[in-house]
Amino acid sequence: MKKHLLLVLSCSLATAVAVSFGLAAMSEHIVHYTIDVRLDTETKTVAGEETLTWRNTSEVPVPDLWFHLYLNAFKNNRSTFMIESGGSHRGFGAGKDQWGRIDVTKIAIKDGPDLTAAMEFMHPDDDNKDDQTVMRVILPEAVPPGGSITLDISFESKLPHVFARSGFGGDFYMVGQWFPKIGVWENGAWNCHQYHAESEFYADFGVFEVSITVPEGYVVGATGQRADERENGDGTVTVTHAQEDVHDFAWTACPDFVEIRKPFTLDDPPVRTEMILLVHRSHLKLKDRYEQALRNGLEFYSTSYGAYPYPTITLVDPPLNALAAGGMEYPTLFTTMGSVFFPEGLRLPEMVTIHEFGHGYWYGMVASNEFEEAWLDEGINSYSEIKAMNRYYGPDRSMIDLGQVKISDLVFGRSAVIGTSRLDPIIRNSWDFYSGGSYSANVYQKAALTLLTLEGYLGEDVMARVMKTYFERWKFKHPRSEDFFAVAEEVSGQDLDWFFDQFFRSPDKLDYAVGTIRSTEIKAPRGEHGAGEAGEEAGKVDAKKGQDTGTIKLYKNEVTIVRKGELVFPQEILVAFEDGEEVRETWDGKDRWMRFEYVRPTKLKMARIDPGNKIPLEVDQMNNSRLMEPETTPLLRHALGAMLAFQKFLTFMSF
């Protein structure tokens, strides 16, 4: 038995692994899943048989295997997820007495010993002994460096009423994070976190071959390409999907989907893929909007970062009774969100479609650790979303364009950051944030605005090269924040530690203001003066204009810029005079205040910091300018109120 076990564990890369995994086309294939699964629509369960081959690509033996059992987050009210969330996620509550779970009924080494008795639940993040979202199996023999192990696993997943991305709603099924999924072995340990209310996912790349059996009449969508479809003669059909170079697999089924298939092609860079839209019958009025938004996303991300490489991309439109499944991404498949009551000028369906498609780049291909550094996906993707929405729908109206009401995606992002308290930095374990609101505001909007601010500092062309280089270098790998920072410094040729240390590792805010502006007429000298003292300012000649200022009125003009926040950032200042003259100043922004003085035969008209709108992270743009004669704008206050109310909804959803 021991000799046989060693033979299984130490399969050479040149033989068994090469046959099992194939040559990696784009990624290093660490895992290979083959899963047969059957949906029971009466019991809302998914019964599966899984064969998993895992490769040890490290230089040390691996004595155990750790797995994610995500659906156990919904098993009871004592799981870490339910304790942290209070039974609510994105504004949707868990269904009463409609719990979910995943039971591993058997796990064994293929053609080897049964390991079921060796299973135990682990809780590496919070020591919650009631949490069962992580499982460990101790092996009888360690997997040697360069070796592999193949397991046969039997499991049953009970789907909850749709909640936190997964589950059922009527005849609609969104089956995500549904199978025993191995963690990531790195740095001599398993990275396999519990399922938290504010965490998503992290896994290795490989090959997935999944056969899904559902009742006849159900339309199925899934990660990857359709490899086979057959009727079973018992009132069910089985479809098989396969995909390489992905790290997860999700699927959906519903008899009320209308399947729409359209080609998408692009010449530069070359892209050839099939768009598959699964639109619920109740939302058919949105199909053209969904299609155009997906085309926009494919074009923007391909031209901005790199060609979309997969043969398919599937859009899933959940029905109204399953909106809790909306706004979620998986490799080559995502869920959007819409309602027939949304007029065309309210672009939530477009924004969600572009955003969730974009995750295929910053989560799907650039596979950062969303548990520990969520901004690398959510923040970079929100930055990309803002730029895409601006390009296709207008920079001043990309989110709302209803008559005289025009609001951009950028403005919504800013409104979330304005109300963010100084409690958390952008880089933090997802479960360590003060609250769900703080998590969302920081890793989504604040991170996006920080990247836009970096773009304003470096220049749009340089930032574009930073993003392309980062994607090209780290696609199909697991980058950390330091890897992004290193690319930015390399491409820009600048030391940016001052920026990244402040803006990503500090919870402080960026806030500069025009403190005061003043124009004072310089009076003729009075009283007794010594030689050379009389009227020093009155006798000055304006070198710029070459005028003898002794014969005309002169004004001493003062502009004071104040740093109200703790974050330090270089400032540009525009100073305008009543005669039309403009002066531009720069300041390193390090001191608490800076005063600029001008002697002119004309008064100040206004002063403004950031005249090029290059610093969207500035939390209070209302104090960025000051007029000598201030204007009142009560209408603006009402518009801001409406904008903040809608932003609360978007932050609540946290796509």
C-alpha positions, 0 to 999 in steps of 0.5 A: 500500500505504501509503495502504491501511495508514493507512486500516486503522490509522486507522478512525474511532471513529464508523464501523468501531469502532462497528460492530466493537465496538458501544456499550459496555454496561458497559465500554470495549471495547478488544479484540474477539476472534473465534476458531474453534478445533478440539480434536484429542483424539488429539494434545491440540492446539487449532488456531485462527484468531483475528481480533483488533481492538485500539483505541488509546485513548491519546493517543500512537501505538503502534508495536508490539503485545505478546502473552501466549503463556502456554502456552509456560511449559510448553514446556520446563524453561528457561521462567521459570515452570518455573525458578521453580516447579521443575516443581511448582504447588500440590503437583501436578507437571508431567507427565513429557514431556507439555509444552505450547506455543503456536505462532503460525504466522501473524500479518498485518494484515487485508487487509494485510501479513504480520507473521510475520517481525516476531515476536520473543520478549521477556523484560521481567521477568528477561532469561531469553532462553529464556522465550517467554511474551511476543511482540512484533510491530513494526508497519510503521505506528504505530496512531494515537491513537483508531485501531484495527488488525485482525489475522488470527492462526493458531496451534496450542496443545499442551495439557500434562497438566493443570498450573497451571490448564490442560491435559488429564487423560484425557478432561477438558480445561481450556483456559485461557490458550490463545490469543495474548492482547494485553497492556495499553497504559497510561502509554505502554508495554505492560504485558505480563509473562512468565508466572511461577510466582506470577502470574496475569493482566491484560488489557483488556475487550472482546468475545469470540466463540468457536466450539469444535469438539469430538468428538461426545459431549463436553459443552462449557462456556465463558465467556459465553452459548451462541449456536449449536450445530450438528452437522458431519456428520463426528463433531464438533459446534461450539458458539459462545459470545459475551460482552461486557464480559469480558477473557478467555475459557476453555472446558472439554470432557469426555464425563463432565460432567453438565450441570445448569442452574438459574435464580438470581433476586434482587430486591434488587439485581435479578439474573437469571442462569442457573447452569450446573453441569458436574459430573463423573459421579464427583462427582454426590454433590456437586452439591447442595452445589455448587449451594447454595454457588454460590447463596450466593456469588451472593447474598452478592456481589450484596447486599454489593457489587453485582448480578451482571450477566452472564446466565450463571455456569458451575461446572466440577468437574474429575475426580480425575485433573485436580485441578490444574485446580481452584480457578481463575477466568475471566470467567463461568466457574470451576473448583471442587474436591471429592471424594466422600470429603469429608463435609458438615462438611468444607467445602472444596467450599463454600469453593472454590466461593464463593472462585472465584465471588468472583473474578468480582468482584475479578478479572473486573469490578474488573480489577486487575493481578494481576502487580503487585498481586495482593492487590487480587484475592486479598486482597479476595476472601479477605476476602469469602470469610471473610465469606460463609462466616461468614454461611452456615455459622456464624462458629465452624464455617464450614470444619470442623463435625465433631462436637466439632471446629469451625473457622472459615475465619478461624482457618485464615487466621490460622494461615497468617499466624502462621507468616509470616516478615517477608520481604515486604510485601503489595504487591509484584510477584508474582515478587519474593516470597521464595517461593511460600509467602510470596506466598500467605500475604501476598496471600491471608490476610494481606491478608484479615486486614488488611482485617478489621482495618480493618473492626474499626477503621472499623466494619462499616457503614463498611467495607461502604460502602467496599467497595460504593463501591470496586466501583461506582467501579472495576468494568470498569476497572483500579484500583491500590492507591492507588485502593482507599486513596483510596476508604477515606479518602473514605468513612470521612472519615479519614486512613488513610495511617498504616494503609496505609503500615504494613500494606500496604508493610511486612513487619512483624507486629502483636503486642501482649501483656498483659505483666504483671498484679499485685495487691499489698496496700497495707500500713499505713505504718511508720517515720518520716514527715513531715507529710502523708506517712504512708499517701498511698495507704492514706488514699485514698478510692476515688472510684468507690465512695465508700468510706473506704479507711482501714478496709478492705484496699486493693490496688494493681493494675497492668496492663502492655501491651507492643507486641512487634511493629513495627506500631502499632495503637490498642488497647482493654483490658478489665480485670476485678476479682474483685468483677465490676467491669470497666474499659475502657481505650484506648491509641494503641499507639505506645510499647513499653509502657503501664501502667495502675494502679488502687487498689481494695478488690479484686484483679485477676481478668484483663486482655485486649486486643482484647476485641471481637475486632476485630484478627484480624491480631494474630499471637499471640492467646494472649498477648492475655489474662492471668489472675491464676491461669492455666489450663492447656489442653493440649487447645488445643495439640492442636487448634491442631496439627491446624488448622495441618496443614490450613492448610498444605494450604490454603496449598499450594493457594493458590486 
